[in-house]
C-alpha cells in the first residue's frame, strides 16, 4: 500500500493492522479522498467450487 498517496489513497496503519483473521472493515484514513476496505475471502474455496463446476 506504499506510494498510493499520489492517487488519493491514504490508509490508516492502525486500522490496517487490525484487519486479521477474517476481519473486514475500512482501512482508509479519515483524510483519504478514496475509501479503502478489506473484504475477507476464501480464495481456495472459490477456486475449488469453480473447478467442480468445470467437471
C-alpha distance matrix in Angstrom:
0.0 3.8 6.6 6.1 8.9 11.3 11.4 11.7 8.5 8.6 7.7 10.5 10.0 13.5 13.1 10.0 12.2 15.1 14.0 16.0 19.2 18.9 18.0 16.8 15.9 14.0 10.9 10.7 12.5 16.2 15.8 13.2 15.2 13.0 13.2 10.6 12.4 12.3 15.5 17.2 18.8 21.3 20.7 23.6 25.9 25.0 25.6 28.8 30.1 29.5 31.3 34.1 34.6 35.0 37.9
3.8 0.0 3.8 5.5 7.7 9.8 11.1 11.8 9.4 9.1 9.2 11.7 11.0 14.7 15.2 12.5 14.3 17.5 17.1 18.9 22.3 22.3 21.4 20.3 19.2 17.0 13.6 12.8 13.7 17.2 16.2 13.9 16.1 14.6 15.6 13.5 15.7 16.0 19.2 20.9 22.5 24.9 24.1 26.9 29.4 28.5 28.9 32.2 33.5 32.8 34.4 37.4 37.9 38.1 41.0
6.6 3.8 0.0 3.8 5.5 6.4 8.4 9.8 8.7 9.1 10.6 13.6 13.6 17.4 17.7 15.4 17.6 20.7 20.2 22.4 25.7 25.4 24.3 22.8 21.3 18.7 15.6 13.9 14.4 17.5 15.7 13.4 14.9 14.0 15.8 14.5 17.4 18.3 21.4 23.6 25.0 27.6 26.6 29.5 32.0 30.7 31.0 34.4 35.6 34.6 36.3 39.4 39.6 39.7 42.7
6.1 5.5 3.8 0.0 3.8 5.3 5.6 6.7 5.2 6.9 8.8 12.3 13.3 16.9 16.4 14.3 17.1 19.7 18.8 21.4 24.6 23.8 22.5 20.5 18.8 16.0 13.3 11.3 12.4 15.2 13.6 10.6 11.7 10.4 12.3 11.3 14.4 15.8 18.9 21.4 22.9 25.8 25.0 28.2 30.3 28.8 29.4 32.9 33.7 32.6 34.7 37.6 37.6 37.9 41.0
8.9 7.7 5.5 3.8 0.0 3.8 5.3 4.9 4.9 5.4 8.6 11.7 13.3 16.7 16.5 15.2 18.1 20.5 20.2 23.1 26.5 25.8 24.0 21.9 19.6 16.4 13.7 10.9 10.9 13.2 10.9 8.5 9.8 9.7 12.2 12.2 15.6 17.6 20.9 23.7 25.6 28.7 28.1 31.4 33.3 31.9 32.7 36.2 36.8 35.9 38.1 40.9 40.8 41.2 44.4
11.3 9.8 6.4 5.3 3.8 0.0 3.8 5.7 7.3 9.0 12.3 15.5 17.0 20.5 20.2 18.7 21.7 24.1 23.5 26.3 29.6 28.7 27.2 24.9 22.7 19.5 17.1 14.3 14.4 16.3 13.6 11.1 11.3 11.4 14.4 14.7 18.3 20.3 23.3 26.2 27.7 30.7 29.8 33.1 35.1 33.3 33.9 37.5 38.1 36.8 38.9 41.9 41.6 41.8 45.1
11.4 11.1 8.4 5.6 5.3 3.8 0.0 3.8 5.8 8.9 12.0 15.6 17.5 20.8 19.8 18.3 21.6 23.7 22.6 25.5 28.5 27.2 25.7 23.1 20.9 17.7 15.9 13.1 13.9 15.6 13.3 10.1 9.4 8.7 12.0 12.5 16.1 18.4 21.1 24.2 25.6 28.7 27.7 31.2 32.9 30.9 31.6 35.3 35.5 34.2 36.5 39.4 38.8 39.1 42.6
11.7 11.8 9.8 6.7 4.9 5.7 3.8 0.0 3.8 6.3 9.8 13.0 15.6 18.5 17.4 16.6 20.0 21.7 21.0 24.2 27.3 26.0 24.0 21.3 18.7 15.2 13.6 10.2 10.7 12.0 9.5 6.4 5.8 5.9 9.3 10.5 14.3 17.1 20.0 23.3 25.1 28.5 28.1 31.6 33.1 31.2 32.4 35.9 36.0 35.0 37.5 40.1 39.6 40.3 43.7
8.5 9.4 8.7 5.2 4.9 7.3 5.8 3.8 0.0 3.8 6.5 10.1 12.4 15.3 14.1 12.9 16.4 18.1 17.3 20.4 23.6 22.3 20.4 17.9 15.5 12.2 10.2 7.3 8.5 10.8 9.4 5.9 6.9 5.4 7.4 7.5 11.2 13.6 16.7 19.9 21.9 25.2 24.9 28.5 30.0 28.4 29.6 33.0 33.3 32.5 35.0 37.5 37.3 38.0 41.3
8.6 9.1 9.1 6.9 5.4 9.0 8.9 6.3 3.8 0.0 3.8 6.8 9.3 12.2 11.5 10.9 14.2 16.0 15.9 19.2 22.6 21.8 19.6 17.5 14.8 11.4 8.7 5.7 5.6 8.5 7.3 4.9 7.8 7.4 8.4 8.3 11.6 13.8 17.3 20.2 22.7 26.0 26.1 29.5 31.0 29.9 31.3 34.4 34.9 34.5 36.9 39.3 39.3 40.3 43.4
7.7 9.2 10.6 8.8 8.6 12.3 12.0 9.8 6.5 3.8 0.0 3.8 6.1 8.9 8.0 7.2 10.5 12.2 12.2 15.5 19.0 18.5 16.2 14.4 12.0 9.0 5.6 4.1 4.9 8.6 9.0 7.2 10.4 9.3 8.7 7.3 9.6 11.2 14.9 17.4 20.2 23.4 23.9 27.1 28.6 27.8 29.4 32.3 32.9 32.8 35.2 37.5 37.8 38.9 41.8
10.5 11.7 13.6 12.3 11.7 15.5 15.6 13.0 10.1 6.8 3.8 0.0 3.8 5.6 5.4 6.1 8.7 10.1 11.2 14.6 18.2 18.1 15.4 14.2 11.7 9.1 5.7 5.4 4.6 8.0 9.4 9.1 12.7 12.1 10.9 9.7 11.1 12.2 15.9 18.1 21.2 24.3 25.3 28.4 29.7 29.3 31.1 33.8 34.4 34.7 37.0 39.1 39.6 40.9 43.6
10.0 11.0 13.6 13.3 13.3 17.0 17.5 15.6 12.4 9.3 6.1 3.8 0.0 3.8 5.5 5.0 6.1 8.6 10.2 12.9 16.6 17.3 15.1 14.7 13.0 11.3 7.7 8.7 8.4 11.7 13.0 12.6 16.2 15.3 14.0 12.1 12.8 12.9 16.5 18.0 21.0 23.7 24.6 27.4 29.0 29.0 30.5 33.1 34.1 34.5 36.6 38.7 39.5 40.7 43.3
13.5 14.7 17.4 16.9 16.7 20.5 20.8 18.5 15.3 12.2 8.9 5.6 3.8 0.0 3.8 5.4 5.3 6.4 9.1 11.7 15.3 16.2 13.6 13.8 12.1 11.1 8.2 10.1 9.6 12.2 14.4 14.5 18.1 17.3 15.4 13.6 13.5 13.3 16.7 17.8 21.1 23.8 25.3 27.8 29.2 29.5 31.3 33.5 34.5 35.3 37.4 39.2 40.1 41.6 44.0
13.1 15.2 17.7 16.4 16.5 20.2 19.8 17.4 14.1 11.5 8.0 5.4 5.5 3.8 0.0 3.8 5.5 5.1 6.8 10.2 13.6 13.7 10.7 10.3 8.3 7.4 5.1 7.8 8.4 10.9 13.6 13.2 16.4 15.1 12.6 10.7 10.1 10.0 13.3 14.8 18.3 21.2 22.8 25.6 26.6 26.7 28.8 31.1 31.7 32.5 34.8 36.5 37.2 38.9 41.4
10.0 12.5 15.4 14.3 15.2 18.7 18.3 16.6 12.9 10.9 7.2 6.1 5.0 5.4 3.8 0.0 3.8 5.4 5.6 8.6 12.3 12.5 10.3 10.0 8.9 8.2 5.2 8.1 9.7 12.9 14.9 13.7 16.7 14.8 12.6 9.8 9.3 8.4 11.8 13.1 16.2 19.0 20.1 22.9 24.4 24.4 26.1 28.5 29.4 30.1 32.2 34.1 35.0 36.4 38.8
12.2 14.3 17.6 17.1 18.1 21.7 21.6 20.0 16.4 14.2 10.5 8.7 6.1 5.3 5.5 3.8 0.0 3.8 5.5 7.1 10.9 12.2 10.5 11.5 11.3 11.4 8.8 11.8 12.8 15.9 18.0 17.2 20.4 18.6 16.4 13.6 12.6 10.9 13.9 14.1 17.1 19.3 20.8 23.1 24.6 25.2 26.8 28.9 30.2 31.1 32.9 34.7 36.0 37.4 39.6
15.1 17.5 20.7 19.7 20.5 24.1 23.7 21.7 18.1 16.0 12.2 10.1 8.6 6.4 5.1 5.4 3.8 0.0 3.8 5.8 9.1 10.3 7.9 9.2 9.2 10.3 8.9 12.3 13.5 16.0 18.7 18.1 21.1 19.3 16.5 13.9 12.2 10.4 12.8 12.9 16.3 18.6 20.6 22.9 23.9 24.7 26.7 28.5 29.4 30.7 32.7 34.1 35.4 37.1 39.2
14.0 17.1 20.2 18.8 20.2 23.5 22.6 21.0 17.3 15.9 12.2 11.2 10.2 9.1 6.8 5.6 5.5 3.8 0.0 3.8 7.0 7.2 5.1 6.3 7.3 9.0 8.2 11.9 14.1 16.7 19.3 18.0 20.6 18.2 15.2 12.2 9.7 7.2 9.2 9.1 12.5 14.9 16.9 19.4 20.4 20.9 23.0 24.9 25.7 26.9 29.0 30.5 31.6 33.4 35.5
16.0 18.9 22.4 21.4 23.1 26.3 25.5 24.2 20.4 19.2 15.5 14.6 12.9 11.7 10.2 8.6 7.1 5.8 3.8 0.0 3.8 5.6 5.5 8.3 10.4 12.7 11.9 15.6 17.8 20.5 23.0 21.7 24.2 21.6 18.8 15.5 12.9 9.6 10.7 9.1 11.9 13.4 15.6 17.5 18.6 19.8 21.7 23.2 24.4 25.9 27.6 28.9 30.5 32.2 34.0
19.2 22.3 25.7 24.6 26.5 29.6 28.5 27.3 23.6 22.6 19.0 18.2 16.6 15.3 13.6 12.3 10.9 9.1 7.0 3.8 0.0 3.8 5.7 9.1 12.2 15.1 15.0 18.8 21.1 23.6 26.3 24.9 27.1 24.4 21.3 18.1 15.0 11.5 11.3 8.6 10.8 11.5 14.3 15.5 16.2 18.0 20.0 21.0 22.1 24.1 25.7 26.6 28.4 30.3 31.9
18.9 22.3 25.4 23.8 25.8 28.7 27.2 26.0 22.3 21.8 18.5 18.1 17.3 16.2 13.7 12.5 12.2 10.3 7.2 5.6 3.8 0.0 3.8 6.5 10.0 13.3 14.0 17.6 20.4 22.6 25.4 23.6 25.5 22.5 19.3 16.1 12.7 9.2 8.0 5.2 7.7 9.2 12.2 14.1 14.2 15.5 18.0 19.1 19.8 21.6 23.6 24.5 25.9 28.0 29.8
18.0 21.4 24.3 22.5 24.0 27.2 25.7 24.0 20.4 19.6 16.2 15.4 15.1 13.6 10.7 10.3 10.5 7.9 5.1 5.5 5.7 3.8 0.0 3.8 6.8 10.2 11.2 14.9 17.4 19.4 22.4 20.9 22.9 20.2 16.8 14.0 10.6 7.8 7.6 6.5 10.1 12.4 15.2 17.5 17.6 18.3 21.0 22.4 22.8 24.4 26.7 27.7 28.7 30.9 32.9
16.8 20.3 22.8 20.5 21.9 24.9 23.1 21.3 17.9 17.5 14.4 14.2 14.7 13.8 10.3 10.0 11.5 9.2 6.3 8.3 9.1 6.5 3.8 0.0 3.8 7.3 9.1 12.4 15.3 17.0 19.9 18.3 19.8 17.1 13.5 10.9 7.3 5.1 5.1 6.0 9.7 12.9 15.3 18.2 18.1 18.1 20.9 22.8 22.7 23.9 26.6 27.7 28.2 30.4 32.8
15.9 19.2 21.3 18.8 19.6 22.7 20.9 18.7 15.5 14.8 12.0 11.7 13.0 12.1 8.3 8.9 11.3 9.2 7.3 10.4 12.2 10.0 6.8 3.8 0.0 3.8 6.4 9.4 12.1 13.4 16.5 15.0 16.6 14.2 10.6 8.6 5.4 5.4 7.0 9.2 12.9 16.3 18.3 21.5 21.5 21.1 23.9 26.0 25.8 26.7 29.6 30.8 31.1 33.2 35.7
14.0 17.0 18.7 16.0 16.4 19.5 17.7 15.2 12.2 11.4 9.0 9.1 11.3 11.1 7.4 8.2 11.4 10.3 9.0 12.7 15.1 13.3 10.2 7.3 3.8 0.0 3.8 5.8 8.6 10.0 12.8 11.3 13.0 10.8 7.2 5.8 4.2 6.3 9.0 12.0 15.3 18.9 20.4 23.8 24.1 23.4 25.9 28.4 28.2 28.7 31.6 33.1 33.2 35.1 37.8
10.9 13.6 15.6 13.3 13.7 17.1 15.9 13.6 10.2 8.7 5.6 5.7 7.7 8.2 5.1 5.2 8.8 8.9 8.2 11.9 15.0 14.0 11.2 9.1 6.4 3.8 0.0 3.8 6.5 9.2 11.5 9.9 12.4 10.5 7.8 5.6 5.6 7.0 10.6 13.1 16.4 19.7 20.9 24.2 25.1 24.5 26.6 29.2 29.5 29.9 32.5 34.3 34.6 36.2 39.0
10.7 12.8 13.9 11.3 10.9 14.3 13.1 10.2 7.3 5.7 4.1 5.4 8.7 10.1 7.8 8.1 11.8 12.3 11.9 15.6 18.8 17.6 14.9 12.4 9.4 5.8 3.8 0.0 3.8 6.5 8.1 6.1 8.8 7.3 5.5 4.9 7.1 9.7 13.1 16.2 19.1 22.6 23.5 26.9 27.9 26.9 28.9 31.7 31.9 31.9 34.6 36.6 36.6 38.0 41.0
12.5 13.7 14.4 12.4 10.9 14.4 13.9 10.7 8.5 5.6 4.9 4.6 8.4 9.6 8.4 9.7 12.8 13.5 14.1 17.8 21.1 20.4 17.4 15.3 12.1 8.6 6.5 3.8 0.0 3.8 5.3 5.2 8.8 8.9 8.0 8.6 10.8 13.2 16.7 19.5 22.7 26.1 27.0 30.4 31.4 30.6 32.5 35.4 35.6 35.6 38.3 40.3 40.4 41.8 44.7
16.2 17.2 17.5 15.2 13.2 16.3 15.6 12.0 10.8 8.5 8.6 8.0 11.7 12.2 10.9 12.9 15.9 16.0 16.7 20.5 23.6 22.6 19.4 17.0 13.4 10.0 9.2 6.5 3.8 0.0 3.8 5.6 8.3 9.6 8.8 10.6 12.7 15.5 18.7 21.7 25.0 28.5 29.7 33.1 33.8 32.8 35.1 37.8 37.7 37.8 40.7 42.5 42.4 44.0 47.0
15.8 16.2 15.7 13.6 10.9 13.6 13.3 9.5 9.4 7.3 9.0 9.4 13.0 14.4 13.6 14.9 18.0 18.7 19.3 23.0 26.3 25.4 22.4 19.9 16.5 12.8 11.5 8.1 5.3 3.8 0.0 3.8 6.4 8.8 9.6 11.8 14.6 17.6 20.9 24.1 27.1 30.6 31.3 34.9 35.8 34.6 36.6 39.5 39.5 39.3 42.1 44.2 43.9 45.3 48.4
13.2 13.9 13.4 10.6 8.5 11.1 10.1 6.4 5.9 4.9 7.2 9.1 12.6 14.5 13.2 13.7 17.2 18.1 18.0 21.7 24.9 23.6 20.9 18.3 15.0 11.3 9.9 6.1 5.2 5.6 3.8 0.0 3.8 5.3 6.6 8.7 12.1 15.2 18.4 21.7 24.4 28.0 28.4 32.0 33.0 31.6 33.4 36.5 36.5 36.1 38.9 41.0 40.7 41.9 45.1
15.2 16.1 14.9 11.7 9.8 11.3 9.4 5.8 6.9 7.8 10.4 12.7 16.2 18.1 16.4 16.7 20.4 21.1 20.6 24.2 27.1 25.5 22.9 19.8 16.6 13.0 12.4 8.8 8.8 8.3 6.4 3.8 0.0 3.8 6.6 9.6 13.1 16.6 19.3 22.9 25.3 28.9 29.1 32.8 33.7 31.8 33.7 36.9 36.6 35.9 38.8 41.0 40.3 41.4 44.8
13.0 14.6 14.0 10.4 9.7 11.4 8.7 5.9 5.4 7.4 9.3 12.1 15.3 17.3 15.1 14.8 18.6 19.3 18.2 21.6 24.4 22.5 20.2 17.1 14.2 10.8 10.5 7.3 8.9 9.6 8.8 5.3 3.8 0.0 3.8 6.4 10.0 13.4 15.9 19.6 21.7 25.3 25.4 29.1 30.0 28.1 29.9 33.1 32.8 32.1 35.0 37.2 36.5 37.6 41.0
13.2 15.6 15.8 12.3 12.2 14.4 12.0 9.3 7.4 8.4 8.7 10.9 14.0 15.4 12.6 12.6 16.4 16.5 15.2 18.8 21.3 19.3 16.8 13.5 10.6 7.2 7.8 5.5 8.0 8.8 9.6 6.6 6.6 3.8 0.0 3.8 6.7 10.4 12.9 16.5 19.0 22.7 23.2 26.9 27.5 25.9 28.0 31.0 30.6 30.2 33.3 35.2 34.7 36.1 39.3
10.6 13.5 14.5 11.3 12.2 14.7 12.5 10.5 7.5 8.3 7.3 9.7 12.1 13.6 10.7 9.8 13.6 13.9 12.2 15.5 18.1 16.1 14.0 10.9 8.6 5.8 5.6 4.9 8.6 10.6 11.8 8.7 9.6 6.4 3.8 0.0 3.8 7.0 9.9 13.3 15.8 19.4 19.9 23.5 24.3 22.9 24.9 27.9 27.8 27.6 30.4 32.4 32.2 33.6 36.7
12.4 15.7 17.4 14.4 15.6 18.3 16.1 14.3 11.2 11.6 9.6 11.1 12.8 13.5 10.1 9.3 12.6 12.2 9.7 12.9 15.0 12.7 10.6 7.3 5.4 4.2 5.6 7.1 10.8 12.7 14.6 12.1 13.1 10.0 6.7 3.8 0.0 3.8 6.4 9.9 12.6 16.3 17.3 20.9 21.4 20.2 22.5 25.2 25.1 25.2 28.1 29.9 29.8 31.4 34.4
12.3 16.0 18.3 15.8 17.6 20.3 18.4 17.1 13.6 13.8 11.2 12.2 12.9 13.3 10.0 8.4 10.9 10.4 7.2 9.6 11.5 9.2 7.8 5.1 5.4 6.3 7.0 9.7 13.2 15.5 17.6 15.2 16.6 13.4 10.4 7.0 3.8 0.0 3.8 6.5 9.5 13.0 14.2 17.6 18.3 17.6 19.9 22.4 22.6 23.0 25.7 27.4 27.7 29.4 32.1
15.5 19.2 21.4 18.9 20.9 23.3 21.1 20.0 16.7 17.3 14.9 15.9 16.5 16.7 13.3 11.8 13.9 12.8 9.2 10.7 11.3 8.0 7.6 5.1 7.0 9.0 10.6 13.1 16.7 18.7 20.9 18.4 19.3 15.9 12.9 9.9 6.4 3.8 0.0 3.8 6.4 10.2 11.7 15.1 15.2 14.4 17.1 19.4 19.2 19.9 22.7 24.1 24.4 26.3 28.9
17.2 20.9 23.6 21.4 23.7 26.2 24.2 23.3 19.9 20.2 17.4 18.1 18.0 17.8 14.8 13.1 14.1 12.9 9.1 9.1 8.6 5.2 6.5 6.0 9.2 12.0 13.1 16.2 19.5 21.7 24.1 21.7 22.9 19.6 16.5 13.3 9.9 6.5 3.8 0.0 3.8 7.0 9.3 12.3 12.3 12.3 15.0 16.9 17.1 18.3 20.8 22.0 22.7 24.8 27.0
18.8 22.5 25.0 22.9 25.6 27.7 25.6 25.1 21.9 22.7 20.2 21.2 21.0 21.1 18.3 16.2 17.1 16.3 12.5 11.9 10.8 7.7 10.1 9.7 12.9 15.3 16.4 19.1 22.7 25.0 27.1 24.4 25.3 21.7 19.0 15.8 12.6 9.5 6.4 3.8 0.0 3.8 5.8 8.8 8.8 8.6 11.2 13.2 13.4 14.6 17.0 18.3 19.1 21.0 23.3
21.3 24.9 27.6 25.8 28.7 30.7 28.7 28.5 25.2 26.0 23.4 24.3 23.7 23.8 21.2 19.0 19.3 18.6 14.9 13.4 11.5 9.2 12.4 12.9 16.3 18.9 19.7 22.6 26.1 28.5 30.6 28.0 28.9 25.3 22.7 19.4 16.3 13.0 10.2 7.0 3.8 0.0 3.8 5.6 5.5 6.4 8.8 10.1 10.9 12.6 14.5 15.6 17.0 18.9 20.7
20.7 24.1 26.6 25.0 28.1 29.8 27.7 28.1 24.9 26.1 23.9 25.3 24.6 25.3 22.8 20.1 20.8 20.6 16.9 15.6 14.3 12.2 15.2 15.3 18.3 20.4 20.9 23.5 27.0 29.7 31.3 28.4 29.1 25.4 23.2 19.9 17.3 14.2 11.7 9.3 5.8 3.8 0.0 3.8 5.4 5.1 6.1 8.5 9.9 10.5 12.2 14.1 15.4 16.7 18.8
23.6 26.9 29.5 28.2 31.4 33.1 31.2 31.6 28.5 29.5 27.1 28.4 27.4 27.8 25.6 22.9 23.1 22.9 19.4 17.5 15.5 14.1 17.5 18.2 21.5 23.8 24.2 26.9 30.4 33.1 34.9 32.0 32.8 29.1 26.9 23.5 20.9 17.6 15.1 12.3 8.8 5.6 3.8 0.0 3.8 5.5 5.2 6.1 8.7 9.9 10.5 12.2 14.4 15.5 16.9
25.9 29.4 32.0 30.3 33.3 35.1 32.9 33.1 30.0 31.0 28.6 29.7 29.0 29.2 26.6 24.4 24.6 23.9 20.4 18.6 16.2 14.2 17.6 18.1 21.5 24.1 25.1 27.9 31.4 33.8 35.8 33.0 33.7 30.0 27.5 24.3 21.4 18.3 15.2 12.3 8.8 5.5 5.4 3.8 0.0 3.8 5.5 5.0 6.2 8.6 9.8 10.4 12.4 14.4 15.7
25.0 28.5 30.7 28.8 31.9 33.3 30.9 31.2 28.4 29.9 27.8 29.3 29.0 29.5 26.7 24.4 25.2 24.7 20.9 19.8 18.0 15.5 18.3 18.1 21.1 23.4 24.5 26.9 30.6 32.8 34.6 31.6 31.8 28.1 25.9 22.9 20.2 17.6 14.4 12.3 8.6 6.4 5.1 5.5 3.8 0.0 3.8 5.4 5.1 6.2 8.6 9.8 10.7 12.6 14.7
25.6 28.9 31.0 29.4 32.7 33.9 31.6 32.4 29.6 31.3 29.4 31.1 30.5 31.3 28.8 26.1 26.8 26.7 23.0 21.7 20.0 18.0 21.0 20.9 23.9 25.9 26.6 28.9 32.5 35.1 36.6 33.4 33.7 29.9 28.0 24.9 22.5 19.9 17.1 15.0 11.2 8.8 6.1 5.2 5.5 3.8 0.0 3.8 5.5 5.1 6.1 8.5 9.9 10.7 12.8
28.8 32.2 34.4 32.9 36.2 37.5 35.3 35.9 33.0 34.4 32.3 33.8 33.1 33.5 31.1 28.5 28.9 28.5 24.9 23.2 21.0 19.1 22.4 22.8 26.0 28.4 29.2 31.7 35.4 37.8 39.5 36.5 36.9 33.1 31.0 27.9 25.2 22.4 19.4 16.9 13.2 10.1 8.5 6.1 5.0 5.4 3.8 0.0 3.8 5.5 5.1 6.1 8.7 10.0 11.0
30.1 33.5 35.6 33.7 36.8 38.1 35.5 36.0 33.3 34.9 32.9 34.4 34.1 34.5 31.7 29.4 30.2 29.4 25.7 24.4 22.1 19.8 22.8 22.7 25.8 28.2 29.5 31.9 35.6 37.7 39.5 36.5 36.6 32.8 30.6 27.8 25.1 22.6 19.2 17.1 13.4 10.9 9.9 8.7 6.2 5.1 5.5 3.8 0.0 3.8 5.4 5.0 6.3 8.8 10.3
29.5 32.8 34.6 32.6 35.9 36.8 34.2 35.0 32.5 34.5 32.8 34.7 34.5 35.3 32.5 30.1 31.1 30.7 26.9 25.9 24.1 21.6 24.4 23.9 26.7 28.7 29.9 31.9 35.6 37.8 39.3 36.1 35.9 32.1 30.2 27.6 25.2 23.0 19.9 18.3 14.6 12.6 10.5 9.9 8.6 6.2 5.1 5.5 3.8 0.0 3.8 5.4 5.2 6.5 9.2
31.3 34.4 36.3 34.7 38.1 38.9 36.5 37.5 35.0 36.9 35.2 37.0 36.6 37.4 34.8 32.2 32.9 32.7 29.0 27.6 25.7 23.6 26.7 26.6 29.6 31.6 32.5 34.6 38.3 40.7 42.1 38.9 38.8 35.0 33.3 30.4 28.1 25.7 22.7 20.8 17.0 14.5 12.2 10.5 9.8 8.6 6.1 5.1 5.4 3.8 0.0 3.8 5.4 5.1 6.8
34.1 37.4 39.4 37.6 40.9 41.9 39.4 40.1 37.5 39.3 37.5 39.1 38.7 39.2 36.5 34.1 34.7 34.1 30.5 28.9 26.6 24.5 27.7 27.7 30.8 33.1 34.3 36.6 40.3 42.5 44.2 41.0 41.0 37.2 35.2 32.4 29.9 27.4 24.1 22.0 18.3 15.6 14.1 12.2 10.4 9.8 8.5 6.1 5.0 5.4 3.8 0.0 3.8 5.4 5.5
34.6 37.9 39.6 37.6 40.8 41.6 38.8 39.6 37.3 39.3 37.8 39.6 39.5 40.1 37.2 35.0 36.0 35.4 31.6 30.5 28.4 25.9 28.7 28.2 31.1 33.2 34.6 36.6 40.4 42.4 43.9 40.7 40.3 36.5 34.7 32.2 29.8 27.7 24.4 22.7 19.1 17.0 15.4 14.4 12.4 10.7 9.9 8.7 6.3 5.2 5.4 3.8 0.0 3.8 5.5
35.0 38.1 39.7 37.9 41.2 41.8 39.1 40.3 38.0 40.3 38.9 40.9 40.7 41.6 38.9 36.4 37.4 37.1 33.4 32.2 30.3 28.0 30.9 30.4 33.2 35.1 36.2 38.0 41.8 44.0 45.3 41.9 41.4 37.6 36.1 33.6 31.4 29.4 26.3 24.8 21.0 18.9 16.7 15.5 14.4 12.6 10.7 10.0 8.8 6.5 5.1 5.4 3.8 0.0 3.8
37.9 41.0 42.7 41.0 44.4 45.1 42.6 43.7 41.3 43.4 41.8 43.6 43.3 44.0 41.4 38.8 39.6 39.2 35.5 34.0 31.9 29.8 32.9 32.8 35.7 37.8 39.0 41.0 44.7 47.0 48.4 45.1 44.8 41.0 39.3 36.7 34.4 32.1 28.9 27.0 23.3 20.7 18.8 16.9 15.7 14.7 12.8 11.0 10.3 9.2 6.8 5.5 5.5 3.8 0.0
